[in-house]
Amino acid sequence: MDVLEIARWQFGIITVYHFLFVPLTIGLTAVIAGLETAWVRTGKEDYLRLTKFFGKLFLINFAIGVVTGIVQEFQFGMNWSDYSRFVGDVFGAPLAVEGLLAFFLESTFLGLWIFGWDKLPRGLHAGCMWLVHLGTLASSWFILAANSWMQHPVGYRFNAEAGRAELTDFWAVMFNKVQVVTFPHVIFAAYMTAGTFLLGVSAYLYMKKKHEADRPMYHRAIRIGAVVTLLAGLGVAITGDLQGKVMTEVQPMKMAAAEGLYETSDSCAPFSVFTVGTPDGKEEKFAVTVPCLLSFLGTGSFDGTVEGINPLREEYAETYGSDPTSKAFTEGDYTPVIPVTYWSFRFMMGLGFFAAAGAALILWLTRKGRTPGVRWLGVLGLSLPIATTLASSWGWIFTEMGRQPWVVFGLMTTESGVSPGVSVFEAATSLIVLTALYAVLAVIEVKLLVTYIKKGADPYEEPPRVKVGGSDDEDAPLTFAY
């Protein structure tokens, strides 16, 4: 293995691992804020108990996510220095704002939420978690703006003398057409992940005789999680459709590879349910298709034209044959790994549809206070959070692998972004060390989550009522709620 291949494996492993925590963090902030708001408005004890219980699980996930995110940033200087230099002027602004504004908004109000149970009025305390959620949304916006620029570069000029892209229009980067559809798609997926997590954990506790007295509370939580999952799933489907149309416009090769469409279809392009191609990815051997569906998904019309892999391969070779940033080749095959792109797209969609359908079934089984059988509840409750988490991961694999061999589409190939001074030994060492570190963090994460999930929600304890000006005892120390 050369440095490029090792660096790509390391980036893939760390990125996918980090993104296991991101959707749950974003989604749980909204769920917890909603539960606490429901308690403030209704005074029902169950809502407060669920708020504090899932707050503990959120903090575990948030802490591990922050640690893995820091390592994620280190990679750019370690293995991708040429890429960092090339995009630094464009990425500097949004990522700096993300760090200085969004992350500090999250951390500041999360601290107030943790320590402010006996210091803040109830409504203000609930508002702190809403501000944490707003911070996660802002953070997501700036990070996705940077990624969307890699998919569809806008608002820049290429400085040939310096060999890098330079920012010319900040707002064009912020409101890139890819960004406008990617952001809501990712956020709805996060809500879906949090909904299934709420459903799954509650279903597990509902089945345990140890928590039999709390079954009405967990029954309610199961239904709330199912509703969140179903509504978010609808949002994922709508925004995914919009994203597919934009992708067809700006990255036609990704759409063609995702569908295994080898030749251009001038009208009524079929959607591939299952395709087998030659090992070199140049020819279709067998396919099961739905007529005209791809044209509608890609263009909004059943008669729309969708370009195929082979014509695009020739077009890209002619257009990008001389890559000004490439060290290794002057003319190459600008086609992604078709099996990975094709199947990751289907795993993403299939698992997402499964989760939405499972949530709908749970709602049906629990209607009018009914309790589903343990077998049904156990299978669905444990499988749905896994399905949404994997769907998000496959979605990012598709997004990044479908863009290959570009690290910045049309401007810089992936091989051109790797650090020139890193040896195979150094790259392999960092891969092994970081993978082992992440394995240890995974064990810690799972152990902590399982331990606190098994305990269930703590008994109800009435928080002190705090006046708008603070508590009666101004010298009372802050209390850590957990």
Summary of the structure (lengths in Angstrom):
residues: 482
radius of gyration: 24.3
end to end distance: 47.5
largest distance: 77.1
contacts: 1626
relative contact order: 0.15
helix: 70%
strand: 6%
